[in-house]
């Protein structure tokens, strides 16, 4: 999917919470790099 996206001129983006270490490590192993960290909000309670 990454290759097809790049061939089509689409920039693939990976998003996950920093606590999701499995997803983070997979993304990094596929060549993704952290370019932006955004806050994560949830409802209290």
mmCIF file of the N, C-alpha and C atoms, coordinates in Angstrom:
data_MODEL
# 
_entry.id   MODEL 
# 
loop_
_atom_site.group_PDB 
_atom_site.id 
_atom_site.type_symbol 
_atom_site.label_atom_id 
_atom_site.label_alt_id 
_atom_site.label_comp_id 
_atom_site.label_asym_id 
_atom_site.label_entity_id 
_atom_site.label_seq_id 
_atom_site.pdbx_PDB_ins_code 
_atom_site.Cartn_x 
_atom_site.Cartn_y 
_atom_site.Cartn_z 
_atom_site.occupancy 
_atom_site.B_iso_or_equiv 
_atom_site.pdbx_formal_charge 
_atom_site.auth_seq_id 
_atom_site.auth_comp_id 
_atom_site.auth_asym_id 
_atom_site.auth_atom_id 
_atom_site.pdbx_PDB_model_num 
ATOM 1   N N  . UNK A 1 1  ? 0.817   -1.179 0.000  1.00 0.00 ? 1  UNK A N  1 
ATOM 2   C CA . UNK A 1 1  ? 0.000   0.000  0.000  1.00 0.00 ? 1  UNK A CA 1 
ATOM 3   C C  . UNK A 1 1  ? 0.870   1.256  0.000  1.00 0.00 ? 1  UNK A C  1 
ATOM 4   N N  . UNK A 1 2  ? 1.969   1.216  0.744  1.00 0.00 ? 2  UNK A N  1 
ATOM 5   C CA . UNK A 1 2  ? 2.874   2.364  0.764  1.00 0.00 ? 2  UNK A CA 1 
ATOM 6   C C  . UNK A 1 2  ? 3.420   2.615  -0.634 1.00 0.00 ? 2  UNK A C  1 
ATOM 7   N N  . UNK A 1 3  ? 3.879   1.572  -1.276 1.00 0.00 ? 3  UNK A N  1 
ATOM 8   C CA . UNK A 1 3  ? 4.445   1.700  -2.623 1.00 0.00 ? 3  UNK A CA 1 
ATOM 9   C C  . UNK A 1 3  ? 3.411   2.240  -3.602 1.00 0.00 ? 3  UNK A C  1 
ATOM 10  N N  . UNK A 1 4  ? 2.200   1.691  -3.566 1.00 0.00 ? 4  UNK A N  1 
ATOM 11  C CA . UNK A 1 4  ? 1.133   2.140  -4.472 1.00 0.00 ? 4  UNK A CA 1 
ATOM 12  C C  . UNK A 1 4  ? 0.803   3.607  -4.232 1.00 0.00 ? 4  UNK A C  1 
ATOM 13  N N  . UNK A 1 5  ? 0.761   4.011  -2.967 1.00 0.00 ? 5  UNK A N  1 
ATOM 14  C CA . UNK A 1 5  ? 0.488   5.406  -2.648 1.00 0.00 ? 5  UNK A CA 1 
ATOM 15  C C  . UNK A 1 5  ? 1.554   6.319  -3.237 1.00 0.00 ? 5  UNK A C  1 
ATOM 16  N N  . UNK A 1 6  ? 2.815   5.972  -3.010 1.00 0.00 ? 6  UNK A N  1 
ATOM 17  C CA . UNK A 1 6  ? 3.907   6.787  -3.533 1.00 0.00 ? 6  UNK A CA 1 
ATOM 18  C C  . UNK A 1 6  ? 3.885   6.853  -5.056 1.00 0.00 ? 6  UNK A C  1 
ATOM 19  N N  . UNK A 1 7  ? 3.603   5.726  -5.704 1.00 0.00 ? 7  UNK A N  1 
ATOM 20  C CA . UNK A 1 7  ? 3.528   5.697  -7.167 1.00 0.00 ? 7  UNK A CA 1 
ATOM 21  C C  . UNK A 1 7  ? 2.399   6.585  -7.685 1.00 0.00 ? 7  UNK A C  1 
ATOM 22  N N  . UNK A 1 8  ? 1.362   6.765  -6.873 1.00 0.00 ? 8  UNK A N  1 
ATOM 23  C CA . UNK A 1 8  ? 0.214   7.581  -7.269 1.00 0.00 ? 8  UNK A CA 1 
ATOM 24  C C  . UNK A 1 8  ? 0.364   9.045  -6.849 1.00 0.00 ? 8  UNK A C  1 
ATOM 25  N N  . UNK A 1 9  ? 1.505   9.384  -6.264 1.00 0.00 ? 9  UNK A N  1 
ATOM 26  C CA . UNK A 1 9  ? 1.741   10.758 -5.848 1.00 0.00 ? 9  UNK A CA 1 
ATOM 27  C C  . UNK A 1 9  ? 1.099   11.112 -4.517 1.00 0.00 ? 9  UNK A C  1 
ATOM 28  N N  . UNK A 1 10 ? 0.701   10.094 -3.761 1.00 0.00 ? 10 UNK A N  1 
ATOM 29  C CA . UNK A 1 10 ? 0.072   10.301 -2.457 1.00 0.00 ? 10 UNK A CA 1 
ATOM 30  C C  . UNK A 1 10 ? 1.121   10.068 -1.366 1.00 0.00 ? 10 UNK A C  1 
ATOM 31  N N  . UNK A 1 11 ? 1.198   10.982 -0.423 1.00 0.00 ? 11 UNK A N  1 
ATOM 32  C CA . UNK A 1 11 ? 2.132   10.829 0.687  1.00 0.00 ? 11 UNK A CA 1 
ATOM 33  C C  . UNK A 1 11 ? 1.455   10.048 1.811  1.00 0.00 ? 11 UNK A C  1 
ATOM 34  N N  . UNK A 1 12 ? 1.940   8.845  2.104  1.00 0.00 ? 12 UNK A N  1 
ATOM 35  C CA . UNK A 1 12 ? 1.338   8.069  3.188  1.00 0.00 ? 12 UNK A CA 1 
ATOM 36  C C  . UNK A 1 12 ? 1.638   8.714  4.546  1.00 0.00 ? 12 UNK A C  1 
ATOM 37  N N  . UNK A 1 13 ? 0.673   8.669  5.447  1.00 0.00 ? 13 UNK A N  1 
ATOM 38  C CA . UNK A 1 13 ? 0.819   9.211  6.796  1.00 0.00 ? 13 UNK A CA 1 
ATOM 39  C C  . UNK A 1 13 ? 0.403   8.132  7.784  1.00 0.00 ? 13 UNK A C  1 
ATOM 40  N N  . UNK A 1 14 ? 1.168   7.985  8.840  1.00 0.00 ? 14 UNK A N  1 
ATOM 41  C CA . UNK A 1 14 ? 0.867   7.016  9.888  1.00 0.00 ? 14 UNK A CA 1 
ATOM 42  C C  . UNK A 1 14 ? 0.552   7.789  11.154 1.00 0.00 ? 14 UNK A C  1 
ATOM 43  N N  . UNK A 1 15 ? -0.515  7.461  11.819 1.00 0.00 ? 15 UNK A N  1 
ATOM 44  C CA . UNK A 1 15 ? -0.867  8.139  13.068 1.00 0.00 ? 15 UNK A CA 1 
ATOM 45  C C  . UNK A 1 15 ? -1.188  7.095  14.132 1.00 0.00 ? 15 UNK A C  1 
ATOM 46  N N  . UNK A 1 16 ? -0.624  7.297  15.301 1.00 0.00 ? 16 UNK A N  1 
ATOM 47  C CA . UNK A 1 16 ? -0.944  6.432  16.438 1.00 0.00 ? 16 UNK A CA 1 
ATOM 48  C C  . UNK A 1 16 ? -0.592  7.163  17.720 1.00 0.00 ? 16 UNK A C  1 
ATOM 49  N N  . UNK A 1 17 ? -1.157  6.709  18.821 1.00 0.00 ? 17 UNK A N  1 
ATOM 50  C CA . UNK A 1 17 ? -0.817  7.279  20.117 1.00 0.00 ? 17 UNK A CA 1 
ATOM 51  C C  . UNK A 1 17 ? 0.582   6.829  20.516 1.00 0.00 ? 17 UNK A C  1 
ATOM 52  N N  . UNK A 1 18 ? 1.313   7.691  21.207 1.00 0.00 ? 18 UNK A N  1 
ATOM 53  C CA . UNK A 1 18 ? 2.692   7.342  21.576 1.00 0.00 ? 18 UNK A CA 1 
ATOM 54  C C  . UNK A 1 18 ? 2.751   6.137  22.511 1.00 0.00 ? 18 UNK A C  1 
ATOM 55  N N  . UNK A 1 19 ? 1.671   5.857  23.228 1.00 0.00 ? 19 UNK A N  1 
ATOM 56  C CA . UNK A 1 19 ? 1.628   4.695  24.103 1.00 0.00 ? 19 UNK A CA 1 
ATOM 57  C C  . UNK A 1 19 ? 1.502   3.382  23.323 1.00 0.00 ? 19 UNK A C  1 
ATOM 58  N N  . UNK A 1 20 ? 1.119   3.469  22.065 1.00 0.00 ? 20 UNK A N  1 
ATOM 59  C CA . UNK A 1 20 ? 0.964   2.276  21.232 1.00 0.00 ? 20 UNK A CA 1 
ATOM 60  C C  . UNK A 1 20 ? 2.330   1.929  20.633 1.00 0.00 ? 20 UNK A C  1 
ATOM 61  N N  . UNK A 1 21 ? 3.195   1.376  21.457 1.00 0.00 ? 21 UNK A N  1 
ATOM 62  C CA . UNK A 1 21 ? 4.577   1.130  21.029 1.00 0.00 ? 21 UNK A CA 1 
ATOM 63  C C  . UNK A 1 21 ? 4.675   0.142  19.877 1.00 0.00 ? 21 UNK A C  1 
ATOM 64  N N  . UNK A 1 22 ? 3.772   -0.822 19.808 1.00 0.00 ? 22 UNK A N  1 
ATOM 65  C CA . UNK A 1 22 ? 3.799   -1.777 18.702 1.00 0.00 ? 22 UNK A CA 1 
ATOM 66  C C  . UNK A 1 22 ? 3.580   -1.080 17.366 1.00 0.00 ? 22 UNK A C  1 
ATOM 67  N N  . UNK A 1 23 ? 2.585   -0.218 17.316 1.00 0.00 ? 23 UNK A N  1 
ATOM 68  C CA . UNK A 1 23 ? 2.287   0.520  16.097 1.00 0.00 ? 23 UNK A CA 1 
ATOM 69  C C  . UNK A 1 23 ? 3.425   1.483  15.760 1.00 0.00 ? 23 UNK A C  1 
ATOM 70  N N  . UNK A 1 24 ? 3.945   2.152  16.778 1.00 0.00 ? 24 UNK A N  1 
ATOM 71  C CA . UNK A 1 24 ? 5.050   3.083  16.574 1.00 0.00 ? 24 UNK A CA 1 
ATOM 72  C C  . UNK A 1 24 ? 6.272   2.372  16.001 1.00 0.00 ? 24 UNK A C  1 
ATOM 73  N N  . UNK A 1 25 ? 6.632   1.228  16.557 1.00 0.00 ? 25 UNK A N  1 
ATOM 74  C CA . UNK A 1 25 ? 7.794   0.482  16.075 1.00 0.00 ? 25 UNK A CA 1 
ATOM 75  C C  . UNK A 1 25 ? 7.567   -0.057 14.664 1.00 0.00 ? 25 UNK A C  1 
ATOM 76  N N  . UNK A 1 26 ? 6.353   -0.496 14.370 1.00 0.00 ? 26 UNK A N  1 
ATOM 77  C CA . UNK A 1 26 ? 6.057   -0.969 13.021 1.00 0.00 ? 26 UNK A CA 1 
ATOM 78  C C  . UNK A 1 26 ? 6.206   0.167  12.021 1.00 0.00 ? 26 UNK A C  1 
ATOM 79  N N  . UNK A 1 27 ? 5.657   1.320  12.341 1.00 0.00 ? 27 UNK A N  1 
ATOM 80  C CA . UNK A 1 27 ? 5.765   2.479  11.445 1.00 0.00 ? 27 UNK A CA 1 
ATOM 81  C C  . UNK A 1 27 ? 7.227   2.818  11.190 1.00 0.00 ? 27 UNK A C  1 
ATOM 82  N N  . UNK A 1 28 ? 8.020   2.861  12.240 1.00 0.00 ? 28 UNK A N  1 
ATOM 83  C CA . UNK A 1 28 ? 9.439   3.180  12.085 1.00 0.00 ? 28 UNK A CA 1 
ATOM 84  C C  . UNK A 1 28 ? 10.167  2.115  11.271 1.00 0.00 ? 28 UNK A C  1 
ATOM 85  N N  . UNK A 1 29 ? 9.805   0.859  11.443 1.00 0.00 ? 29 UNK A N  1 
ATOM 86  C CA . UNK A 1 29 ? 10.468  -0.207 10.675 1.00 0.00 ? 29 UNK A CA 1 
ATOM 87  C C  . UNK A 1 29 ? 10.125  -0.128 9.184  1.00 0.00 ? 29 UNK A C  1 
ATOM 88  N N  . UNK A 1 30 ? 9.002   0.523  8.860  1.00 0.00 ? 30 UNK A N  1 
ATOM 89  C CA . UNK A 1 30 ? 8.591   0.690  7.463  1.00 0.00 ? 30 UNK A CA 1 
ATOM 90  C C  . UNK A 1 30 ? 9.134   1.976  6.853  1.00 0.00 ? 30 UNK A C  1 
ATOM 91  N N  . UNK A 1 31 ? 9.876   2.744  7.651  1.00 0.00 ? 31 UNK A N  1 
ATOM 92  C CA . UNK A 1 31 ? 10.507  3.952  7.136  1.00 0.00 ? 31 UNK A CA 1 
ATOM 93  C C  . UNK A 1 31 ? 9.836   5.265  7.521  1.00 0.00 ? 31 UNK A C  1 
ATOM 94  N N  . UNK A 1 32 ? 8.754   5.195  8.291  1.00 0.00 ? 32 UNK A N  1 
ATOM 95  C CA . UNK A 1 32 ? 8.094   6.415  8.734  1.00 0.00 ? 32 UNK A CA 1 
ATOM 96  C C  . UNK A 1 32 ? 8.928   7.065  9.836  1.00 0.00 ? 32 UNK A C  1 
ATOM 97  N N  . UNK A 1 33 ? 8.927   8.390  9.873  1.00 0.00 ? 33 UNK A N  1 
ATOM 98  C CA . UNK A 1 33 ? 9.617   9.132  10.923 1.00 0.00 ? 33 UNK A CA 1 
ATOM 99  C C  . UNK A 1 33 ? 8.621   10.082 11.578 1.00 0.00 ? 33 UNK A C  1 
ATOM 100 N N  . UNK A 1 34 ? 8.838   10.361 12.851 1.00 0.00 ? 34 UNK A N  1 
ATOM 101 C CA . UNK A 1 34 ? 7.957   11.278 13.571 1.00 0.00 ? 34 UNK A CA 1 
ATOM 102 C C  . UNK A 1 34 ? 8.234   12.699 13.076 1.00 0.00 ? 34 UNK A C  1 
ATOM 103 N N  . UNK A 1 35 ? 7.199   13.356 12.575 1.00 0.00 ? 35 UNK A N  1 
ATOM 104 C CA . UNK A 1 35 ? 7.340   14.721 12.087 1.00 0.00 ? 35 UNK A CA 1 
ATOM 105 C C  . UNK A 1 35 ? 6.496   15.704 12.875 1.00 0.00 ? 35 UNK A C  1 
ATOM 106 N N  . UNK A 1 36 ? 5.522   15.183 13.619 1.00 0.00 ? 36 UNK A N  1 
ATOM 107 C CA . UNK A 1 36 ? 4.644   16.061 14.383 1.00 0.00 ? 36 UNK A CA 1 
ATOM 108 C C  . UNK A 1 36 ? 4.029   15.269 15.531 1.00 0.00 ? 36 UNK A C  1 
ATOM 109 N N  . UNK A 1 37 ? 3.954   15.902 16.693 1.00 0.00 ? 37 UNK A N  1 
ATOM 110 C CA . UNK A 1 37 ? 3.291   15.308 17.846 1.00 0.00 ? 37 UNK A CA 1 
ATOM 111 C C  . UNK A 1 37 ? 2.134   16.230 18.197 1.00 0.00 ? 37 UNK A C  1 
ATOM 112 N N  . UNK A 1 38 ? 0.933   15.674 18.268 1.00 0.00 ? 38 UNK A N  1 
ATOM 113 C CA . UNK A 1 38 ? -0.246  16.481 18.566 1.00 0.00 ? 38 UNK A CA 1 
ATOM 114 C C  . UNK A 1 38 ? -0.884  15.994 19.862 1.00 0.00 ? 38 UNK A C  1 
ATOM 115 N N  . UNK A 1 39 ? -1.584  16.894 20.570 1.00 0.00 ? 39 UNK A N  1 
ATOM 116 C CA . UNK A 1 39 ? -2.241  16.457 21.808 1.00 0.00 ? 39 UNK A CA 1 
ATOM 117 C C  . UNK A 1 39 ? -3.372  15.479 21.533 1.00 0.00 ? 39 UNK A C  1 
ATOM 118 N N  . UNK A 1 40 ? -3.651  14.645 22.492 1.00 0.00 ? 40 UNK A N  1 
ATOM 119 C CA . UNK A 1 40 ? -4.720  13.659 22.388 1.00 0.00 ? 40 UNK A CA 1 
ATOM 120 C C  . UNK A 1 40 ? -5.732  13.977 23.469 1.00 0.00 ? 40 UNK A C  1 
ATOM 121 N N  . UNK A 1 41 ? -6.957  14.171 23.077 1.00 0.00 ? 41 UNK A N  1 
ATOM 122 C CA . UNK A 1 41 ? -8.004  14.543 24.029 1.00 0.00 ? 41 UNK A CA 1 
ATOM 123 C C  . UNK A 1 41 ? -9.042  13.429 24.147 1.00 0.00 ? 41 UNK A C  1 
ATOM 124 N N  . UNK A 1 42 ? -9.601  13.276 25.337 1.00 0.00 ? 42 UNK A N  1 
ATOM 125 C CA . UNK A 1 42 ? -10.686 12.355 25.561 1.00 0.00 ? 42 UNK A CA 1 
ATOM 126 C C  . UNK A 1 42 ? -11.624 12.957 26.600 1.00 0.00 ? 42 UNK A C  1 
ATOM 127 N N  . UNK A 1 43 ? -12.820 12.483 26.649 1.00 0.00 ? 43 UNK A N  1 
ATOM 128 C CA . UNK A 1 43 ? -13.776 12.959 27.638 1.00 0.00 ? 43 UNK A CA 1 
ATOM 129 C C  . UNK A 1 43 ? -13.425 12.400 29.009 1.00 0.00 ? 43 UNK A C  1 
ATOM 130 N N  . UNK A 1 44 ? -13.530 13.212 30.015 1.00 0.00 ? 44 UNK A N  1 
ATOM 131 C CA . UNK A 1 44 ? -13.258 12.764 31.385 1.00 0.00 ? 44 UNK A CA 1 
ATOM 132 C C  . UNK A 1 44 ? -14.387 11.847 31.850 1.00 0.00 ? 44 UNK A C  1 
ATOM 133 N N  . UNK A 1 45 ? -14.044 10.901 32.688 1.00 0.00 ? 45 UNK A N  1 
ATOM 134 C CA . UNK A 1 45 ? -15.062 10.061 33.286 1.00 0.00 ? 45 UNK A CA 1 
ATOM 135 C C  . UNK A 1 45 ? -15.214 8.795  32.605 1.00 0.00 ? 45 UNK A C  1 
# 
